[in-house]
Amino acid sequence: MRRVYLSLLISAFAITTPAHAQLFKKKDDASPPGINAPSSFADLAERLSPAVVNISSTQKMSETSEDLPEMPEFPPGSPFEEFFKEFQQRRGGDDGEPMPGTPASSLGSGFIIDAEKGLIVTNNHVIRDADEVRVTLHDDTTLDAKILGKDDKTDLALLQVTSPNHKLVAVPFGNSDEMRVGDWVVAIGNPFGLGGTVTSGIISARARDINSGPYDDFIQTDASINRGNSGGPMFNLKGEVIGINTAIFSPTGGSVGIGFAIPSNLAKPIVDQLVRFGKTKRGWLGIRIQTVTPEIADSLGLKESGGALVASITPKGPAEIAKLQPGDVLLEFNNQKLTGMRQLPRLVAETPIGTDAKVLYWRDGKTLTTSVKVGELEKAESEGLIESGEVKEKAVPGTDITGFGVTVTSLSDSLREAYEIPENAKGVVVTAVKNNSEAAEKGLQVGDVIVEINQQAVEDAAGAKKIVDDAQKAGKSSALLLVDHQGRGDVRFVALRFKAPAAKETPKTDRQPK
């Protein structure tokens, strides 16, 4: 019956009178005036597809599950989180525990950047911990691949294949900074193992931060990207790679029109280093930074909330040698204005090691300059100058002292023991945070140590109260706190607004104020 109905419907359209038939006239291939859209992507897809490869990797599992590597952890809510959670479950039982002796495999995509040398770019998570990597070309030829280098921080990897009997086709990188929201893009990859799949869409947004790493600057697209597209190229209409498809945001596991690609201008310097050194060599200043919020800007006397606030300095690092201090706001790096905190890590990372970089910064109401000799991030990590790790959180009752919805008290031996605060940590400890207070909203936690208030060292609870009281008397609208999370050196600045004093009750009279 359904087929009959469709036949009748088609017949009805077929015998429509000529006047009505004009409604269904075939559209011209040309785009409407003012719209720069292609009538077809066929020529582009035919030219580019031979440069796109399918990648399969295999990891030989240990006979005992204790020796198996743990799956990577991503921040809650990150698009990577659900992807790896489901992938982990597919490796073994419902709890994600791999079955001993069972090889784990993954599928992804990549693209050839050098046909003579057989160099291929993909995502690091596609080949992470792989014992064997194989590449399938456009003509279904399968080749063994060698991992030349990889970078966890940007999720990029470089492979090499040898193909004496096959002529490889390469594609060039384009300039991702030239791409605008609304520009057309084409994605080619291996979704769900279906190699050579071509999809198209537009750039939906730029500079997306999806909490996957310190260099997040993703291009967002509505081109259909699914699992298996990872590592595949995103092209502009000139046939240049302007992005590397890396992640999707999806509550269903399939494409819902929210995909993310690493910009080519971020990827190319990393790939160049992997080609030259087999690893990355990033610039390093030896600082931890945070966003300059309007409240922080106001408390520091800045007119606008740009730049990057120095939260802490690594001992013996380049910034300490250059006499930078926590509380400084970096405004320019190497003559480039810092419009936001996220801009700085990329600029520093791409600066050649050993460069004397000019830094313009704000301190004590003045604009100052200094020169910082850029160090090497990887060397600092290997020497243990950079520490990472999460700290346990505990809640122990304390004495209510003062301020902003928090209770603080002077540090003592018993409190240090209760909160596991090191002996060298100075300041006052937060022993309670009021629910729904601004302090709670800004992330202050029980066990945090307040080191400074308004850039004045805090010795004890009484001293903290005096600094706060003096600031209120001086007409300040907020106070800037330097907070050391659990006293472990993980410091950041927090600006808290003073509560407006309660309005005095107006005496009742026969005349009401208007």
C-alpha positions in Angstrom: 0.0 0.0 0.0 2.8 2.4 0.8 4.4 1.8 -2.6 1.0 2.4 -4.3 0.6 5.6 -2.5 4.0 6.9 -3.5 3.3 5.9 -7.1 0.1 7.9 -7.1 1.8 10.8 -5.5 4.6 10.9 -8.1 2.0 10.5 -10.9 0.0 13.4 -9.5 3.1 15.6 -9.8 3.8 14.3 -13.2 0.5 15.3 -14.6 0.4 18.7 -12.9 -0.6 21.6 -15.3 2.3 23.6 -16.8 1.4 26.6 -14.6 1.9 24.7 -11.5 4.9 22.9 -12.9 6.8 26.1 -12.7 6.9 25.7 -8.9 9.0 22.5 -9.4 11.3 23.8 -12.1 14.9 22.6 -11.7 17.1 25.1 -10.0 20.1 26.6 -11.7 23.5 25.2 -10.5 24.7 28.7 -9.9 24.6 30.1 -6.3 22.2 32.9 -5.5 23.7 36.4 -5.9 26.0 37.3 -3.1 26.4 33.7 -1.9 29.8 32.1 -2.6 28.8 28.4 -2.5 29.9 25.6 -4.8 27.3 23.8 -6.9 29.2 20.5 -6.2 32.1 19.2 -4.2 32.7 16.4 -6.6 35.9 17.7 -8.3 37.4 18.7 -5.0 36.6 15.3 -3.4 38.0 13.5 -6.4 41.3 15.4 -6.3 41.8 15.2 -2.5 40.6 11.7 -1.6 43.8 9.9 -2.7 45.7 11.9 0.0 43.5 10.7 2.8 44.2 7.3 4.5 42.6 5.0 6.9 44.6 4.0 10.0 44.2 1.0 12.1 46.3 0.3 15.2 46.6 -2.7 17.4 47.9 -3.0 20.9 48.8 -6.4 22.2 47.3 -6.8 25.7 49.2 -8.3 28.6 48.1 -11.6 30.0 47.5 -9.9 33.3 45.2 -6.9 33.4 47.4 -5.2 36.1 50.0 -4.4 33.4 47.6 -2.7 31.1 47.8 1.0 30.6 45.0 3.1 32.0 42.7 5.0 29.7 43.4 8.7 29.5 41.4 11.0 31.8 39.6 14.1 30.6 37.8 16.8 32.5 34.1 16.1 33.2 31.9 17.3 30.3 34.8 17.2 27.8 33.7 15.8 24.4 36.6 13.3 24.7 35.2 11.9 28.0 32.2 10.0 26.5 34.2 8.8 23.5 36.9 7.1 25.6 34.4 5.8 28.1 32.5 3.9 25.5 35.8 2.8 23.8 37.0 1.5 27.1 33.8 -0.5 27.5 34.3 -2.0 24.1 37.7 -3.3 25.1 36.3 -5.8 27.5 33.5 -6.2 29.9 30.8 -3.7 31.0 33.2 -2.2 33.5 35.7 -1.4 30.8 38.3 -3.9 32.1 40.2 -5.3 29.1 40.2 -9.0 28.6 43.6 -10.5 29.3 45.4 -11.6 26.1 42.9 -9.8 23.8 44.4 -7.3 21.4 42.8 -3.9 21.4 42.4 -2.1 18.1 41.3 1.4 17.0 40.4 3.0 13.7 41.0 6.5 12.5 42.0 8.7 9.6 45.1 10.6 8.5 46.4 12.5 5.5 49.7 12.5 3.6 51.8 15.7 3.8 54.9 14.5 2.0 54.5 12.0 -0.8 58.3 11.4 -1.3 59.0 10.7 2.4 55.6 9.0 3.0 54.8 11.3 6.0 51.3 11.1 7.4 49.6 13.2 10.1 46.9 11.9 12.4 45.6 12.2 16.0 47.8 10.8 18.8 44.8 9.1 20.4 44.4 7.0 17.2 47.8 5.3 17.6 48.4 5.8 21.4 50.2 2.8 22.9 49.9 0.9 19.6 52.3 -2.0 18.9 51.3 -2.2 15.2 50.0 0.6 12.9 48.7 -0.1 9.4 47.7 2.5 6.8 45.2 1.8 4.0 45.5 4.0 0.9 42.7 5.2 -1.3 43.2 2.2 -3.7 42.9 -0.2 -0.7 46.6 -0.9 -0.6 47.6 -1.6 3.0 51.1 -0.6 4.4 52.8 -0.9 7.7 53.5 2.4 9.3 56.2 3.6 11.7 55.5 6.2 14.4 58.0 9.0 14.0 56.7 11.2 16.8 53.7 12.2 18.8 52.4 15.0 21.1 49.9 14.4 23.9 49.3 18.1 24.5 47.9 18.8 21.1 46.8 15.2 20.3 48.9 15.0 17.1 51.1 12.2 15.7 53.4 11.7 12.7 53.6 8.4 10.8 55.8 7.2 7.9 55.1 4.6 5.3 57.3 3.2 2.5 55.5 2.6 -0.8 58.0 1.9 -3.6 55.3 0.5 -5.9 52.7 3.2 -5.3 52.8 6.9 -6.1 51.5 8.7 -3.0 49.5 12.0 -3.2 50.1 14.7 -0.6 48.0 17.8 0.4 49.3 21.1 1.7 48.5 23.0 4.9 46.5 26.2 4.5 46.2 29.2 6.7 43.5 28.5 9.3 43.6 32.1 10.5 42.1 33.2 7.2 39.0 31.1 7.7 35.9 32.8 8.9 32.7 31.6 10.6 30.3 30.6 7.8 33.1 29.5 5.4 32.6 26.2 3.6 34.7 23.2 4.6 35.0 19.6 3.4 35.9 16.7 5.7 37.2 13.4 4.4 37.8 10.4 6.6 37.1 6.9 7.8 33.9 7.1 10.0 33.0 3.7 11.5 35.5 2.1 9.1 33.8 3.4 6.0 36.9 4.8 4.2 36.7 7.6 1.8 33.6 9.2 3.3 33.2 12.9 2.2 31.1 15.4 4.1 30.7 19.1 3.9 29.5 22.0 6.1 30.6 25.4 7.4 32.7 26.7 10.2 30.3 27.2 13.0 32.7 28.9 15.5 36.4 29.6 16.1 38.7 29.4 19.2 36.6 26.8 21.0 38.0 25.6 24.4 36.7 22.0 25.1 39.0 21.5 28.2 41.2 18.9 26.5 44.5 20.7 27.0 46.4 23.9 27.5 46.4 24.8 23.8 42.7 24.4 23.0 41.8 26.6 20.1 39.5 24.4 18.1 37.5 25.1 14.9 33.9 24.0 15.3 32.0 22.7 12.3 28.7 21.3 11.4 30.2 19.0 8.8 29.3 15.4 9.7 32.2 14.0 11.7 31.9 10.6 13.4 34.1 8.1 15.2 36.8 7.1 12.8 37.1 10.6 11.4 39.7 11.4 14.1 43.0 12.5 12.5 41.4 13.2 9.1 41.7 16.5 7.3 39.3 19.4 7.1 39.8 21.2 3.8 39.0 24.7 2.5 37.6 25.1 -1.0 41.2 25.5 -2.3 42.0 22.0 -1.2 44.2 23.0 1.6 44.2 21.4 5.1 42.9 24.0 7.5 42.0 21.7 10.3 42.5 18.2 11.7 39.3 16.5 12.8 39.7 15.5 16.4 36.5 15.3 18.5 32.8 15.5 18.4 30.2 16.5 21.0 27.4 14.0 20.9 24.9 12.7 23.4 24.1 9.8 21.0 27.5 8.7 19.9 26.9 9.9 16.3 27.2 13.3 14.6 24.8 15.9 15.8 26.5 18.7 13.9 29.1 19.7 16.5 32.6 18.6 15.5 36.0 20.0 16.5 39.2 20.3 14.5 42.7 21.4 15.4 43.5 24.6 13.4 46.3 24.1 10.8 48.2 27.1 12.2 48.4 25.4 15.6 49.2 21.9 14.1 51.8 22.9 11.5 54.6 24.0 13.9 54.0 20.9 16.0 54.2 18.7 12.9 57.4 20.5 11.7 59.0 19.8 15.1 58.0 16.1 14.9 59.5 15.9 11.4 62.8 17.6 12.5 63.3 16.2 16.0 60.8 13.3 16.5 59.4 15.2 19.5 58.2 18.7 20.4 60.4 21.5 21.7 58.1 24.2 23.2 59.0 27.5 24.6 58.5 27.9 28.4 58.3 30.8 30.8 57.9 29.0 34.1 54.6 30.6 35.2 51.0 29.5 35.9 48.5 32.0 34.6 44.8 32.6 34.9 42.1 34.8 33.3 41.9 38.5 34.3 38.2 38.8 35.2 36.5 42.3 35.4 36.7 41.9 39.2 40.4 41.2 39.2 41.0 44.0 36.7 39.2 46.4 39.0 41.0 45.3 42.1 44.4 45.8 40.3 43.5 49.2 38.8 43.3 48.0 35.2 40.9 49.7 32.9 40.1 46.5 31.0 40.2 42.8 31.6 42.8 41.6 29.1 46.1 40.0 29.4 47.2 37.0 31.6 47.5 37.1 35.4 50.6 35.4 36.8 49.3 33.1 39.5 52.6 31.5 40.4 56.3 31.3 39.4 58.3 28.2 39.0 61.5 28.4 41.0 64.7 28.8 38.9 62.5 29.2 35.8 62.8 32.0 33.1 60.2 34.2 34.7 61.8 34.1 38.1 65.1 35.0 36.6 63.5 37.9 34.8 62.1 39.1 38.2 58.4 38.6 37.3 56.1 38.1 40.3 52.7 36.5 41.2 50.1 39.2 40.7 51.8 40.7 37.6 49.5 41.0 34.6 51.2 40.2 31.3 49.9 42.6 28.6 52.1 41.9 25.7 54.5 39.1 24.7 57.1 39.8 22.0 55.2 42.9 20.9 51.9 41.0 20.5 49.0 42.3 22.6 47.4 39.7 24.8 43.7 40.0 24.4 43.1 37.0 26.7 44.9 34.4 28.9 44.5 31.5 26.4 46.6 33.4 23.8 49.8 33.3 25.8 50.5 29.5 26.0 50.4 29.2 22.2 52.6 32.3 21.6 55.2 31.1 24.2 55.2 27.5 22.9 55.9 28.6 19.3 58.7 31.0 20.4 62.2 29.5 19.6 64.0 28.3 22.7 66.6 30.8 23.9 64.8 33.8 22.5 65.0 37.0 24.6 61.3 37.8 24.6 60.1 41.3 25.5 57.3 41.3 28.0 55.1 44.2 28.9 53.3 43.8 32.2 51.3 45.6 34.9 52.4 45.9 38.5 51.4 48.2 41.3 49.5 50.5 39.0 52.4 50.9 36.5 53.2 49.5 33.1 56.7 47.9 33.1 58.8 45.9 30.6 61.3 43.1 31.0 63.1 40.6 28.9 62.6 36.9 29.5 64.9 34.2 28.0 62.5 31.5 26.8 63.3 28.1 28.2 62.3 24.6 26.9 59.1 23.1 28.3 60.1 19.4 27.7 63.5 19.9 29.4 61.8 21.5 32.5 59.4 18.5 32.7 62.2 16.0 32.5 64.2 17.9 35.2 61.2 17.9 37.5 60.8 21.6 37.6 57.1 21.3 36.6 55.0 19.3 38.9 51.4 18.1 38.5 48.9 16.1 40.4 45.6 16.4 42.1 45.3 16.9 45.9 42.8 15.2 48.1 40.1 17.5 49.5 39.1 17.4 53.2 36.6 19.3 55.3 37.5 20.0 58.9 35.6 22.4 61.1 37.4 25.7 61.9 36.9 29.0 63.7 34.8 31.7 62.0 37.1 34.7 61.6 35.9 36.9 58.7 35.0 37.6 55.2 33.2 37.0 51.9 31.3 33.8 53.0 34.5 32.1 54.2 35.7 31.1 57.6 39.5 31.3 58.1 41.9 30.6 60.9 45.5 30.9 61.6 47.7 28.0 60.6 48.7 25.7 63.5 50.5 22.3 63.7 47.1 20.6 64.3 45.5 22.3 61.3 48.5 21.5 59.1 48.2 17.9 60.0 44.4 17.9 59.6 44.5 19.4 56.1 47.9 17.9 55.1 49.3 21.3 54.5 53.1 21.4 54.1 55.3 23.2 56.8 56.5 25.8 54.3 53.0 27.0 53.4 52.2 30.4 54.8 48.9 32.2 55.3 45.5 31.4 56.8 43.5 28.3 56.1 39.9 28.2 54.9 37.9 26.1 57.4 34.4 26.7 56.0 32.8 28.1 52.9 29.2 29.4 53.1 26.8 27.8 50.6 25.8 30.1 47.7 28.4 32.7 48.7 30.6 34.4 46.2 33.6 32.5 47.7 31.8 29.3 46.9 31.0 30.4 43.3 34.6 31.4 42.8 35.8 27.9 43.8 37.2 28.5 47.3 37.4 25.2 49.2 37.9 24.0 52.7 41.7 23.5 53.2 42.7 26.2 50.8 45.4 28.6 52.1 45.0 32.3 51.6 48.5 33.6 51.1 47.9 37.2 50.2 45.0 39.7 50.2 45.4 42.8 48.0 49.0 41.7 47.4 49.8 41.9 51.1 51.2 38.8 52.8 48.8 37.3 55.3 50.4 36.1 58.6 47.4 35.2 60.6 43.6 35.5 60.8 43.8 38.9 62.6 46.1 40.2 59.9 43.7 39.0 57.2 40.8 40.8 58.8 42.7 44.0 59.1 43.7 44.0 55.4 40.0 43.4 54.5 38.8 46.1 56.8 41.4 48.6 55.5 40.3 47.9 52.0 36.7 48.6 52.8 37.5 51.8 54.6 39.5 52.9 51.5 36.4 52.5 49.4 37.5 49.4 47.5 34.8 47.4 45.8 36.6 44.1 45.9 39.7 42.3 47.3 42.2 40.2 45.5 43.1 37.0 47.2 46.1 34.8 46.3 44.8 31.3 47.2 47.1 28.2 47.5 44.9 25.1 46.9 45.6 22.8 49.9 48.9 24.6 50.4 50.6 22.5 47.7 51.8 25.4 45.5 48.8 25.2 43.1 48.0 28.9 43.5 45.6 31.3 41.7 44.1 34.7 42.2 40.5 35.2 43.2 38.7 38.5 43.3 35.8 38.8 45.8 33.4 41.7 45.9 32.6 43.3 49.2 29.0 42.9 50.3 27.1 46.2 50.3 26.4 47.3 53.8 22.8 46.7 55.0 20.6 49.7 54.4 19.6 51.5 57.5 15.9 51.5 58.4 14.2 54.7 57.5 12.2 56.2 60.4 8.5 56.2 59.7 6.9 59.6 59.1 3.8 60.9 57.6 5.7 61.7 54.4 7.1 58.8 52.4 10.3 59.3 50.3 9.6 59.5 46.6 
